[in-house]
């Protein structure tokens, strides 16, 4: 049985909706984690530096520490 384009689109949209749904257990776990302050951040000193720039210098985005610094600045956390 071959599906028409319209049927394929309906099935794809149904799949998108179903993938976005959370179970009650997932919602409860997310609320509990939020009350604890969310996901803990690793101190920047524990994030490896592969560019060799040290602690106080600017790191490029190719460095894992540089990426972490930029993500935290964008999110407003330190």
mmCIF file of the N, C-alpha and C atoms, coordinates in Angstrom:
data_MODEL
# 
_entry.id   MODEL 
# 
loop_
_atom_site.group_PDB 
_atom_site.id 
_atom_site.type_symbol 
_atom_site.label_atom_id 
_atom_site.label_alt_id 
_atom_site.label_comp_id 
_atom_site.label_asym_id 
_atom_site.label_entity_id 
_atom_site.label_seq_id 
_atom_site.pdbx_PDB_ins_code 
_atom_site.Cartn_x 
_atom_site.Cartn_y 
_atom_site.Cartn_z 
_atom_site.occupancy 
_atom_site.B_iso_or_equiv 
_atom_site.pdbx_formal_charge 
_atom_site.auth_seq_id 
_atom_site.auth_comp_id 
_atom_site.auth_asym_id 
_atom_site.auth_atom_id 
_atom_site.pdbx_PDB_model_num 
ATOM 1   N N  . UNK A 1 1  ? 0.838  -1.180 0.000  1.00 0.00 ? 1  UNK A N  1 
ATOM 2   C CA . UNK A 1 1  ? 0.000  0.000  0.000  1.00 0.00 ? 1  UNK A CA 1 
ATOM 3   C C  . UNK A 1 1  ? 0.888  1.251  0.000  1.00 0.00 ? 1  UNK A C  1 
ATOM 4   N N  . UNK A 1 2  ? 0.703  2.059  -0.973 1.00 0.00 ? 2  UNK A N  1 
ATOM 5   C CA . UNK A 1 2  ? 1.487  3.283  -1.130 1.00 0.00 ? 2  UNK A CA 1 
ATOM 6   C C  . UNK A 1 2  ? 0.715  4.468  -0.543 1.00 0.00 ? 2  UNK A C  1 
ATOM 7   N N  . UNK A 1 3  ? 1.423  5.293  0.244  1.00 0.00 ? 3  UNK A N  1 
ATOM 8   C CA . UNK A 1 3  ? 0.802  6.464  0.842  1.00 0.00 ? 3  UNK A CA 1 
ATOM 9   C C  . UNK A 1 3  ? 0.875  7.653  -0.106 1.00 0.00 ? 3  UNK A C  1 
ATOM 10  N N  . UNK A 1 4  ? -0.163 8.478  -0.071 1.00 0.00 ? 4  UNK A N  1 
ATOM 11  C CA . UNK A 1 4  ? -0.131 9.699  -0.862 1.00 0.00 ? 4  UNK A CA 1 
ATOM 12  C C  . UNK A 1 4  ? 0.722  10.735 -0.141 1.00 0.00 ? 4  UNK A C  1 
ATOM 13  N N  . UNK A 1 5  ? 1.085  11.788 -0.842 1.00 0.00 ? 5  UNK A N  1 
ATOM 14  C CA . UNK A 1 5  ? 1.877  12.865 -0.241 1.00 0.00 ? 5  UNK A CA 1 
ATOM 15  C C  . UNK A 1 5  ? 1.144  13.477 0.950  1.00 0.00 ? 5  UNK A C  1 
ATOM 16  N N  . UNK A 1 6  ? -0.137 13.654 0.828  1.00 0.00 ? 6  UNK A N  1 
ATOM 17  C CA . UNK A 1 6  ? -0.933 14.248 1.916  1.00 0.00 ? 6  UNK A CA 1 
ATOM 18  C C  . UNK A 1 6  ? -0.913 13.355 3.156  1.00 0.00 ? 6  UNK A C  1 
ATOM 19  N N  . UNK A 1 7  ? -1.037 12.041 2.962  1.00 0.00 ? 7  UNK A N  1 
ATOM 20  C CA . UNK A 1 7  ? -0.997 11.106 4.088  1.00 0.00 ? 7  UNK A CA 1 
ATOM 21  C C  . UNK A 1 7  ? 0.390  11.108 4.746  1.00 0.00 ? 7  UNK A C  1 
ATOM 22  N N  . UNK A 1 8  ? 1.446  11.183 3.916  1.00 0.00 ? 8  UNK A N  1 
ATOM 23  C CA . UNK A 1 8  ? 2.800  11.244 4.458  1.00 0.00 ? 8  UNK A CA 1 
ATOM 24  C C  . UNK A 1 8  ? 2.990  12.493 5.316  1.00 0.00 ? 8  UNK A C  1 
ATOM 25  N N  . UNK A 1 9  ? 2.467  13.630 4.841  1.00 0.00 ? 9  UNK A N  1 
ATOM 26  C CA . UNK A 1 9  ? 2.597  14.877 5.591  1.00 0.00 ? 9  UNK A CA 1 
ATOM 27  C C  . UNK A 1 9  ? 1.848  14.812 6.914  1.00 0.00 ? 9  UNK A C  1 
ATOM 28  N N  . UNK A 1 10 ? 0.667  14.193 6.911  1.00 0.00 ? 10 UNK A N  1 
ATOM 29  C CA . UNK A 1 10 ? -0.115 14.049 8.143  1.00 0.00 ? 10 UNK A CA 1 
ATOM 30  C C  . UNK A 1 10 ? 0.655  13.185 9.137  1.00 0.00 ? 10 UNK A C  1 
ATOM 31  N N  . UNK A 1 11 ? 1.227  12.084 8.681  1.00 0.00 ? 11 UNK A N  1 
ATOM 32  C CA . UNK A 1 11 ? 1.993  11.198 9.555  1.00 0.00 ? 11 UNK A CA 1 
ATOM 33  C C  . UNK A 1 11 ? 3.245  11.896 10.089 1.00 0.00 ? 11 UNK A C  1 
ATOM 34  N N  . UNK A 1 12 ? 3.921  12.675 9.255  1.00 0.00 ? 12 UNK A N  1 
ATOM 35  C CA . UNK A 1 12 ? 5.106  13.405 9.707  1.00 0.00 ? 12 UNK A CA 1 
ATOM 36  C C  . UNK A 1 12 ? 4.745  14.424 10.781 1.00 0.00 ? 12 UNK A C  1 
ATOM 37  N N  . UNK A 1 13 ? 3.642  15.137 10.596 1.00 0.00 ? 13 UNK A N  1 
ATOM 38  C CA . UNK A 1 13 ? 3.209  16.121 11.592 1.00 0.00 ? 13 UNK A CA 1 
ATOM 39  C C  . UNK A 1 13 ? 2.826  15.427 12.904 1.00 0.00 ? 13 UNK A C  1 
ATOM 40  N N  . UNK A 1 14 ? 2.162  14.283 12.815 1.00 0.00 ? 14 UNK A N  1 
ATOM 41  C CA . UNK A 1 14 ? 1.806  13.536 14.019 1.00 0.00 ? 14 UNK A CA 1 
ATOM 42  C C  . UNK A 1 14 ? 3.071  13.088 14.750 1.00 0.00 ? 14 UNK A C  1 
ATOM 43  N N  . UNK A 1 15 ? 4.067  12.654 14.019 1.00 0.00 ? 15 UNK A N  1 
ATOM 44  C CA . UNK A 1 15 ? 5.336  12.244 14.629 1.00 0.00 ? 15 UNK A CA 1 
ATOM 45  C C  . UNK A 1 15 ? 6.019  13.404 15.330 1.00 0.00 ? 15 UNK A C  1 
ATOM 46  N N  . UNK A 1 16 ? 6.008  14.599 14.704 1.00 0.00 ? 16 UNK A N  1 
ATOM 47  C CA . UNK A 1 16 ? 6.608  15.782 15.335 1.00 0.00 ? 16 UNK A CA 1 
ATOM 48  C C  . UNK A 1 16 ? 5.918  16.107 16.653 1.00 0.00 ? 16 UNK A C  1 
ATOM 49  N N  . UNK A 1 17 ? 4.605  16.042 16.647 1.00 0.00 ? 17 UNK A N  1 
ATOM 50  C CA . UNK A 1 17 ? 3.841  16.345 17.868 1.00 0.00 ? 17 UNK A CA 1 
ATOM 51  C C  . UNK A 1 17 ? 4.145  15.324 18.954 1.00 0.00 ? 17 UNK A C  1 
ATOM 52  N N  . UNK A 1 18 ? 4.159  14.056 18.602 1.00 0.00 ? 18 UNK A N  1 
ATOM 53  C CA . UNK A 1 18 ? 4.406  13.003 19.591 1.00 0.00 ? 18 UNK A CA 1 
ATOM 54  C C  . UNK A 1 18 ? 5.814  13.074 20.163 1.00 0.00 ? 18 UNK A C  1 
ATOM 55  N N  . UNK A 1 19 ? 6.815  13.449 19.361 1.00 0.00 ? 19 UNK A N  1 
ATOM 56  C CA . UNK A 1 19 ? 8.186  13.549 19.865 1.00 0.00 ? 19 UNK A CA 1 
ATOM 57  C C  . UNK A 1 19 ? 8.348  14.691 20.857 1.00 0.00 ? 19 UNK A C  1 
ATOM 58  N N  . UNK A 1 20 ? 7.491  15.703 20.783 1.00 0.00 ? 20 UNK A N  1 
ATOM 59  C CA . UNK A 1 20 ? 7.597  16.839 21.697 1.00 0.00 ? 20 UNK A CA 1 
ATOM 60  C C  . UNK A 1 20 ? 6.892  16.591 23.022 1.00 0.00 ? 20 UNK A C  1 
ATOM 61  N N  . UNK A 1 21 ? 6.091  15.548 23.109 1.00 0.00 ? 21 UNK A N  1 
ATOM 62  C CA . UNK A 1 21 ? 5.317  15.296 24.327 1.00 0.00 ? 21 UNK A CA 1 
ATOM 63  C C  . UNK A 1 21 ? 6.213  14.733 25.435 1.00 0.00 ? 21 UNK A C  1 
ATOM 64  N N  . UNK A 1 22 ? 5.979  15.187 26.662 1.00 0.00 ? 22 UNK A N  1 
ATOM 65  C CA . UNK A 1 22 ? 6.689  14.669 27.830 1.00 0.00 ? 22 UNK A CA 1 
ATOM 66  C C  . UNK A 1 22 ? 5.728  13.844 28.661 1.00 0.00 ? 22 UNK A C  1 
ATOM 67  N N  . UNK A 1 23 ? 6.258  12.841 29.321 1.00 0.00 ? 23 UNK A N  1 
ATOM 68  C CA . UNK A 1 23 ? 5.435  12.045 30.213 1.00 0.00 ? 23 UNK A CA 1 
ATOM 69  C C  . UNK A 1 23 ? 5.323  12.765 31.559 1.00 0.00 ? 23 UNK A C  1 
ATOM 70  N N  . UNK A 1 24 ? 4.386  12.331 32.383 1.00 0.00 ? 24 UNK A N  1 
ATOM 71  C CA . UNK A 1 24 ? 4.242  12.911 33.721 1.00 0.00 ? 24 UNK A CA 1 
ATOM 72  C C  . UNK A 1 24 ? 5.527  12.726 34.527 1.00 0.00 ? 24 UNK A C  1 
ATOM 73  N N  . UNK A 1 25 ? 6.145  11.572 34.385 1.00 0.00 ? 25 UNK A N  1 
ATOM 74  C CA . UNK A 1 25 ? 7.379  11.299 35.116 1.00 0.00 ? 25 UNK A CA 1 
ATOM 75  C C  . UNK A 1 25 ? 8.483  12.268 34.694 1.00 0.00 ? 25 UNK A C  1 
ATOM 76  N N  . UNK A 1 26 ? 8.588  12.569 33.395 1.00 0.00 ? 26 UNK A N  1 
ATOM 77  C CA . UNK A 1 26 ? 9.592  13.525 32.916 1.00 0.00 ? 26 UNK A CA 1 
ATOM 78  C C  . UNK A 1 26 ? 9.318  14.925 33.464 1.00 0.00 ? 26 UNK A C  1 
ATOM 79  N N  . UNK A 1 27 ? 8.053  15.336 33.477 1.00 0.00 ? 27 UNK A N  1 
ATOM 80  C CA . UNK A 1 27 ? 7.707  16.659 33.997 1.00 0.00 ? 27 UNK A CA 1 
ATOM 81  C C  . UNK A 1 27 ? 8.023  16.765 35.486 1.00 0.00 ? 27 UNK A C  1 
ATOM 82  N N  . UNK A 1 28 ? 7.742  15.718 36.242 1.00 0.00 ? 28 UNK A N  1 
ATOM 83  C CA . UNK A 1 28 ? 8.032  15.731 37.674 1.00 0.00 ? 28 UNK A CA 1 
ATOM 84  C C  . UNK A 1 28 ? 9.540  15.801 37.930 1.00 0.00 ? 28 UNK A C  1 
ATOM 85  N N  . UNK A 1 29 ? 10.306 15.056 37.158 1.00 0.00 ? 29 UNK A N  1 
ATOM 86  C CA . UNK A 1 29 ? 11.759 15.065 37.324 1.00 0.00 ? 29 UNK A CA 1 
ATOM 87  C C  . UNK A 1 29 ? 12.324 16.440 36.974 1.00 0.00 ? 29 UNK A C  1 
ATOM 88  N N  . UNK A 1 30 ? 11.801 17.052 35.934 1.00 0.00 ? 30 UNK A N  1 
ATOM 89  C CA . UNK A 1 30 ? 12.269 18.374 35.528 1.00 0.00 ? 30 UNK A CA 1 
ATOM 90  C C  . UNK A 1 30 ? 11.944 19.409 36.601 1.00 0.00 ? 30 UNK A C  1 
ATOM 91  N N  . UNK A 1 31 ? 10.751 19.344 37.183 1.00 0.00 ? 31 UNK A N  1 
ATOM 92  C CA . UNK A 1 31 ? 10.373 20.284 38.241 1.00 0.00 ? 31 UNK A CA 1 
ATOM 93  C C  . UNK A 1 31 ? 11.256 20.094 39.478 1.00 0.00 ? 31 UNK A C  1 
ATOM 94  N N  . UNK A 1 32 ? 11.542 18.843 39.823 1.00 0.00 ? 32 UNK A N  1 
ATOM 95  C CA . UNK A 1 32 ? 12.395 18.569 40.984 1.00 0.00 ? 32 UNK A CA 1 
ATOM 96  C C  . UNK A 1 32 ? 13.810 19.096 40.748 1.00 0.00 ? 32 UNK A C  1 
ATOM 97  N N  . UNK A 1 33 ? 14.335 18.924 39.540 1.00 0.00 ? 33 UNK A N  1 
ATOM 98  C CA . UNK A 1 33 ? 15.671 19.430 39.226 1.00 0.00 ? 33 UNK A CA 1 
ATOM 99  C C  . UNK A 1 33 ? 15.699 20.954 39.246 1.00 0.00 ? 33 UNK A C  1 
ATOM 100 N N  . UNK A 1 34 ? 14.643 21.582 38.791 1.00 0.00 ? 34 UNK A N  1 
ATOM 101 C CA . UNK A 1 34 ? 14.565 23.035 38.807 1.00 0.00 ? 34 UNK A CA 1 
ATOM 102 C C  . UNK A 1 34 ? 14.576 23.582 40.222 1.00 0.00 ? 34 UNK A C  1 
ATOM 103 N N  . UNK A 1 35 ? 13.941 22.886 41.133 1.00 0.00 ? 35 UNK A N  1 
ATOM 104 C CA . UNK A 1 35 ? 13.926 23.327 42.536 1.00 0.00 ? 35 UNK A CA 1 
ATOM 105 C C  . UNK A 1 35 ? 15.306 23.221 43.165 1.00 0.00 ? 35 UNK A C  1 
ATOM 106 N N  . UNK A 1 36 ? 16.120 22.321 42.649 1.00 0.00 ? 36 UNK A N  1 
ATOM 107 C CA . UNK A 1 36 ? 17.485 22.147 43.168 1.00 0.00 ? 36 UNK A CA 1 
ATOM 108 C C  . UNK A 1 36 ? 18.451 23.153 42.555 1.00 0.00 ? 36 UNK A C  1 
ATOM 109 N N  . UNK A 1 37 ? 17.990 23.950 41.619 1.00 0.00 ? 37 UNK A N  1 
ATOM 110 C CA . UNK A 1 37 ? 18.860 24.937 40.981 1.00 0.00 ? 37 UNK A CA 1 
ATOM 111 C C  . UNK A 1 37 ? 19.312 24.532 39.595 1.00 0.00 ? 37 UNK A C  1 
ATOM 112 N N  . UNK A 1 38 ? 18.765 23.482 39.037 1.00 0.00 ? 38 UNK A N  1 
ATOM 113 C CA . UNK A 1 38 ? 19.129 23.064 37.688 1.00 0.00 ? 38 UNK A CA 1 
ATOM 114 C C  . UNK A 1 38 ? 20.395 22.229 37.659 1.00 0.00 ? 38 UNK A C  1 
ATOM 115 N N  . UNK A 1 39 ? 20.932 22.093 36.491 1.00 0.00 ? 39 UNK A N  1 
ATOM 116 C CA . UNK A 1 39 ? 22.122 21.272 36.285 1.00 0.00 ? 39 UNK A CA 1 
ATOM 117 C C  . UNK A 1 39 ? 23.351 22.001 36.823 1.00 0.00 ? 39 UNK A C  1 
ATOM 118 N N  . UNK A 1 40 ? 24.164 21.351 37.634 1.00 0.00 ? 40 UNK A N  1 
ATOM 119 C CA . UNK A 1 40 ? 25.344 22.025 38.184 1.00 0.00 ? 40 UNK A CA 1 
ATOM 120 C C  . UNK A 1 40 ? 26.391 22.293 37.103 1.00 0.00 ? 40 UNK A C  1 
ATOM 121 N N  . UNK A 1 41 ? 27.107 23.392 37.257 1.00 0.00 ? 41 UNK A N  1 
ATOM 122 C CA . UNK A 1 41 ? 28.156 23.725 36.301 1.00 0.00 ? 41 UNK A CA 1 
ATOM 123 C C  . UNK A 1 41 ? 29.508 23.308 36.853 1.00 0.00 ? 41 UNK A C  1 
ATOM 124 N N  . UNK A 1 42 ? 30.337 22.821 35.958 1.00 0.00 ? 42 UNK A N  1 
ATOM 125 C CA . UNK A 1 42 ? 31.703 22.473 36.302 1.00 0.00 ? 42 UNK A CA 1 
ATOM 126 C C  . UNK A 1 42 ? 32.492 23.779 36.418 1.00 0.00 ? 42 UNK A C  1 
ATOM 127 N N  . UNK A 1 43 ? 33.361 23.916 37.402 1.00 0.00 ? 43 UNK A N  1 
ATOM 128 C CA . UNK A 1 43 ? 34.201 25.115 37.466 1.00 0.00 ? 43 UNK A CA 1 
ATOM 129 C C  . UNK A 1 43 ? 35.059 25.230 36.201 1.00 0.00 ? 43 UNK A C  1 
ATOM 130 N N  . UNK A 1 44 ? 35.287 26.468 35.746 1.00 0.00 ? 44 UNK A N  1 
ATOM 131 C CA . UNK A 1 44 ? 36.069 26.669 34.527 1.00 0.00 ? 44 UNK A CA 1 
ATOM 132 C C  . UNK A 1 44 ? 37.462 26.056 34.640 1.00 0.00 ? 44 UNK A C  1 
ATOM 133 N N  . UNK A 1 45 ? 38.002 26.026 35.852 1.00 0.00 ? 45 UNK A N  1 
ATOM 134 C CA . UNK A 1 45 ? 39.349 25.464 36.027 1.00 0.00 ? 45 UNK A CA 1 
ATOM 135 C C  . UNK A 1 45 ? 39.390 23.959 35.730 1.00 0.00 ? 45 UNK A C  1 
ATOM 136 N N  . UNK A 1 46 ? 38.233 23.295 35.780 1.00 0.00 ? 46 UNK A N  1 
ATOM 137 C CA . UNK A 1 46 ? 38.176 21.855 35.494 1.00 0.00 ? 46 UNK A CA 1 
ATOM 138 C C  . UNK A 1 46 ? 37.937 21.567 34.016 1.00 0.00 ? 46 UNK A C  1 
ATOM 139 N N  . UNK A 1 47 ? 37.601 22.585 33.226 1.00 0.00 ? 47 UNK A N  1 
ATOM 140 C CA . UNK A 1 47 ? 37.361 22.389 31.802 1.00 0.00 ? 47 UNK A CA 1 
ATOM 141 C C  . UNK A 1 47 ? 38.712 22.467 31.090 1.00 0.00 ? 47 UNK A C  1 
ATOM 142 N N  . UNK A 1 48 ? 39.040 21.456 30.292 1.00 0.00 ? 48 UNK A N  1 
ATOM 143 C CA . UNK A 1 48 ? 40.374 21.426 29.684 1.00 0.00 ? 48 UNK A CA 1 
ATOM 144 C C  . UNK A 1 48 ? 40.590 22.574 28.702 1.00 0.00 ? 48 UNK A C  1 
ATOM 145 N N  . UNK A 1 49 ? 41.820 23.041 28.652 1.00 0.00 ? 49 UNK A N  1 
ATOM 146 C CA . UNK A 1 49 ? 42.231 24.103 27.729 1.00 0.00 ? 49 UNK A CA 1 
ATOM 147 C C  . UNK A 1 49 ? 43.219 23.480 26.755 1.00 0.00 ? 49 UNK A C  1 
ATOM 148 N N  . UNK A 1 50 ? 42.888 23.507 25.468 1.00 0.00 ? 50 UNK A N  1 
ATOM 149 C CA . UNK A 1 50 ? 43.815 22.934 24.491 1.00 0.00 ? 50 UNK A CA 1 
ATOM 150 C C  . UNK A 1 50 ? 44.525 24.002 23.673 1.00 0.00 ? 50 UNK A C  1 
ATOM 151 N N  . UNK A 1 51 ? 44.341 25.293 24.047 1.00 0.00 ? 51 UNK A N  1 
ATOM 152 C CA . UNK A 1 51 ? 45.002 26.356 23.289 1.00 0.00 ? 51 UNK A CA 1 
ATOM 153 C C  . UNK A 1 51 ? 46.233 26.887 24.022 1.00 0.00 ? 51 UNK A C  1 
ATOM 154 N N  . UNK A 1 52 ? 46.410 26.522 25.300 1.00 0.00 ? 52 UNK A N  1 
ATOM 155 C CA . UNK A 1 52 ? 47.588 26.918 26.049 1.00 0.00 ? 52 UNK A CA 1 
ATOM 156 C C  . UNK A 1 52 ? 47.609 28.372 26.495 1.00 0.00 ? 52 UNK A C  1 
ATOM 157 N N  . UNK A 1 53 ? 46.443 29.006 26.623 1.00 0.00 ? 53 UNK A N  1 
ATOM 158 C CA . UNK A 1 53 ? 46.410 30.424 26.980 1.00 0.00 ? 53 UNK A CA 1 
ATOM 159 C C  . UNK A 1 53 ? 46.337 30.670 28.481 1.00 0.00 ? 53 UNK A C  1 
ATOM 160 N N  . UNK A 1 54 ? 46.158 29.649 29.281 1.00 0.00 ? 54 UNK A N  1 
ATOM 161 C CA . UNK A 1 54 ? 46.156 29.835 30.727 1.00 0.00 ? 54 UNK A CA 1 
ATOM 162 C C  . UNK A 1 54 ? 44.803 30.243 31.284 1.00 0.00 ? 54 UNK A C  1 
ATOM 163 N N  . UNK A 1 55 ? 44.810 30.723 32.522 1.00 0.00 ? 55 UNK A N  1 
ATOM 164 C CA . UNK A 1 55 ? 43.573 31.015 33.236 1.00 0.00 ? 55 UNK A CA 1 
ATOM 165 C C  . UNK A 1 55 ? 42.946 32.362 32.876 1.00 0.00 ? 55 UNK A C  1 
ATOM 166 N N  . UNK A 1 56 ? 43.769 33.415 32.728 1.00 0.00 ? 56 UNK A N  1 
ATOM 167 C CA . UNK A 1 56 ? 43.231 34.762 32.650 1.00 0.00 ? 56 UNK A CA 1 
ATOM 168 C C  . UNK A 1 56 ? 43.092 35.308 31.232 1.00 0.00 ? 56 UNK A C  1 
ATOM 169 N N  . UNK A 1 57 ? 43.577 34.621 30.251 1.00 0.00 ? 57 UNK A N  1 
ATOM 170 C CA . UNK A 1 57 ? 43.555 35.155 28.893 1.00 0.00 ? 57 UNK A CA 1 
ATOM 171 C C  . UNK A 1 57 ? 42.309 34.718 28.138 1.00 0.00 ? 57 UNK A C  1 
ATOM 172 N N  . UNK A 1 58 ? 42.032 35.406 27.040 1.00 0.00 ? 58 UNK A N  1 
ATOM 173 C CA . UNK A 1 58 ? 40.915 35.061 26.167 1.00 0.00 ? 58 UNK A CA 1 
ATOM 174 C C  . UNK A 1 58 ? 41.215 33.760 25.430 1.00 0.00 ? 58 UNK A C  1 
ATOM 175 N N  . UNK A 1 59 ? 40.242 32.876 25.400 1.00 0.00 ? 59 UNK A N  1 
ATOM 176 C CA . UNK A 1 59 ? 40.396 31.605 24.707 1.00 0.00 ? 59 UNK A CA 1 
ATOM 177 C C  . UNK A 1 59 ? 39.599 31.655 23.409 1.00 0.00 ? 59 UNK A C  1 
ATOM 178 N N  . UNK A 1 60 ? 40.103 31.045 22.337 1.00 0.00 ? 60 UNK A N  1 
ATOM 179 C CA . UNK A 1 60 ? 39.332 31.009 21.091 1.00 0.00 ? 60 UNK A CA 1 
ATOM 180 C C  . UNK A 1 60 ? 38.175 30.019 21.207 1.00 0.00 ? 60 UNK A C  1 
ATOM 181 N N  . UNK A 1 61 ? 37.241 30.092 20.284 1.00 0.00 ? 61 UNK A N  1 
ATOM 182 C CA . UNK A 1 61 ? 36.095 29.183 20.320 1.00 0.00 ? 61 UNK A CA 1 
ATOM 183 C C  . UNK A 1 61 ? 36.483 27.751 19.987 1.00 0.00 ? 61 UNK A C  1 
ATOM 184 N N  . UNK A 1 62 ? 37.690 27.532 19.479 1.00 0.00 ? 62 UNK A N  1 
ATOM 185 C CA . UNK A 1 62 ? 38.136 26.167 19.218 1.00 0.00 ? 62 UNK A CA 1 
ATOM 186 C C  . UNK A 1 62 ? 38.594 25.476 20.505 1.00 0.00 ? 62 UNK A C  1 
ATOM 187 N N  . UNK A 1 63 ? 38.720 26.234 21.592 1.00 0.00 ? 63 UNK A N  1 
ATOM 188 C CA . UNK A 1 63 ? 39.142 25.695 22.881 1.00 0.00 ? 63 UNK A CA 1 
ATOM 189 C C  . UNK A 1 63 ? 37.894 25.377 23.718 1.00 0.00 ? 63 UNK A C  1 
ATOM 190 N N  . UNK A 1 64 ? 37.816 24.200 24.342 1.00 0.00 ? 64 UNK A N  1 
ATOM 191 C CA . UNK A 1 64 ? 36.643 23.861 25.163 1.00 0.00 ? 64 UNK A CA 1 
ATOM 192 C C  . UNK A 1 64 ? 36.379 24.874 26.275 1.00 0.00 ? 64 UNK A C  1 
ATOM 193 N N  . UNK A 1 65 ? 37.425 25.424 26.857 1.00 0.00 ? 65 UNK A N  1 
ATOM 194 C CA . UNK A 1 65 ? 37.242 26.411 27.922 1.00 0.00 ? 65 UNK A CA 1 
ATOM 195 C C  . UNK A 1 65 ? 36.668 27.708 27.347 1.00 0.00 ? 65 UNK A C  1 
ATOM 196 N N  . UNK A 1 66 ? 37.127 28.096 26.162 1.00 0.00 ? 66 UNK A N  1 
ATOM 197 C CA . UNK A 1 66 ? 36.605 29.287 25.502 1.00 0.00 ? 66 UNK A CA 1 
ATOM 198 C C  . UNK A 1 66 ? 35.128 29.148 25.186 1.00 0.00 ? 66 UNK A C  1 
ATOM 199 N N  . UNK A 1 67 ? 34.721 27.964 24.735 1.00 0.00 ? 67 UNK A N  1 
ATOM 200 C CA . UNK A 1 67 ? 33.306 27.717 24.462 1.00 0.00 ? 67 UNK A CA 1 
ATOM 201 C C  . UNK A 1 67 ? 32.479 27.825 25.744 1.00 0.00 ? 67 UNK A C  1 
ATOM 202 N N  . UNK A 1 68 ? 32.983 27.254 26.827 1.00 0.00 ? 68 UNK A N  1 
ATOM 203 C CA . UNK A 1 68 ? 32.262 27.298 28.099 1.00 0.00 ? 68 UNK A CA 1 
ATOM 204 C C  . UNK A 1 68 ? 32.104 28.737 28.588 1.00 0.00 ? 68 UNK A C  1 
ATOM 205 N N  . UNK A 1 69 ? 33.169 29.534 28.456 1.00 0.00 ? 69 UNK A N  1 
ATOM 206 C CA . UNK A 1 69 ? 33.110 30.934 28.888 1.00 0.00 ? 69 UNK A CA 1 
ATOM 207 C C  . UNK A 1 69 ? 32.048 31.679 28.092 1.00 0.00 ? 69 UNK A C  1 
ATOM 208 N N  . UNK A 1 70 ? 32.042 31.493 26.777 1.00 0.00 ? 70 UNK A N  1 
ATOM 209 C CA . UNK A 1 70 ? 31.074 32.202 25.936 1.00 0.00 ? 70 UNK A CA 1 
ATOM 210 C C  . UNK A 1 70 ? 29.642 31.766 26.216 1.00 0.00 ? 70 UNK A C  1 
ATOM 211 N N  . UNK A 1 71 ? 29.426 30.460 26.424 1.00 0.00 ? 71 UNK A N  1 
ATOM 212 C CA . UNK A 1 71 ? 28.072 29.980 26.748 1.00 0.00 ? 71 UNK A CA 1 
ATOM 213 C C  . UNK A 1 71 ? 27.574 30.583 28.054 1.00 0.00 ? 71 UNK A C  1 
ATOM 214 N N  . UNK A 1 72 ? 28.450 30.654 29.042 1.00 0.00 ? 72 UNK A N  1 
ATOM 215 C CA . UNK A 1 72 ? 28.060 31.198 30.346 1.00 0.00 ? 72 UNK A CA 1 
ATOM 216 C C  . UNK A 1 72 ? 27.802 32.708 30.252 1.00 0.00 ? 72 UNK A C  1 
ATOM 217 N N  . UNK A 1 73 ? 28.594 33.412 29.455 1.00 0.00 ? 73 UNK A N  1 
ATOM 218 C CA . UNK A 1 73 ? 28.361 34.839 29.288 1.00 0.00 ? 73 UNK A CA 1 
ATOM 219 C C  . UNK A 1 73 ? 27.016 35.082 28.610 1.00 0.00 ? 73 UNK A C  1 
ATOM 220 N N  . UNK A 1 74 ? 26.699 34.275 27.608 1.00 0.00 ? 74 UNK A N  1 
ATOM 221 C CA . UNK A 1 74 ? 25.436 34.415 26.891 1.00 0.00 ? 74 UNK A CA 1 
ATOM 222 C C  . UNK A 1 74 ? 24.248 34.107 27.796 1.00 0.00 ? 74 UNK A C  1 
ATOM 223 N N  . UNK A 1 75 ? 24.404 33.103 28.664 1.00 0.00 ? 75 UNK A N  1 
ATOM 224 C CA . UNK A 1 75 ? 23.327 32.718 29.565 1.00 0.00 ? 75 UNK A CA 1 
ATOM 225 C C  . UNK A 1 75 ? 23.238 33.624 30.788 1.00 0.00 ? 75 UNK A C  1 
ATOM 226 N N  . UNK A 1 76 ? 24.260 34.445 31.019 1.00 0.00 ? 76 UNK A N  1 
ATOM 227 C CA . UNK A 1 76 ? 24.247 35.339 32.175 1.00 0.00 ? 76 UNK A CA 1 
ATOM 228 C C  . UNK A 1 76 ? 24.708 34.686 33.449 1.00 0.00 ? 76 UNK A C  1 
ATOM 229 N N  . UNK A 1 77 ? 25.397 33.547 33.321 1.00 0.00 ? 77 UNK A N  1 
ATOM 230 C CA . UNK A 1 77 ? 25.954 32.872 34.509 1.00 0.00 ? 77 UNK A CA 1 
ATOM 231 C C  . UNK A 1 77 ? 27.459 32.973 34.449 1.00 0.00 ? 77 UNK A C  1 
ATOM 232 N N  . UNK A 1 78 ? 28.107 32.704 35.581 1.00 0.00 ? 78 UNK A N  1 
ATOM 233 C CA . UNK A 1 78 ? 29.578 32.822 35.573 1.00 0.00 ? 78 UNK A CA 1 
ATOM 234 C C  . UNK A 1 78 ? 30.265 31.498 35.629 1.00 0.00 ? 78 UNK A C  1 
# 
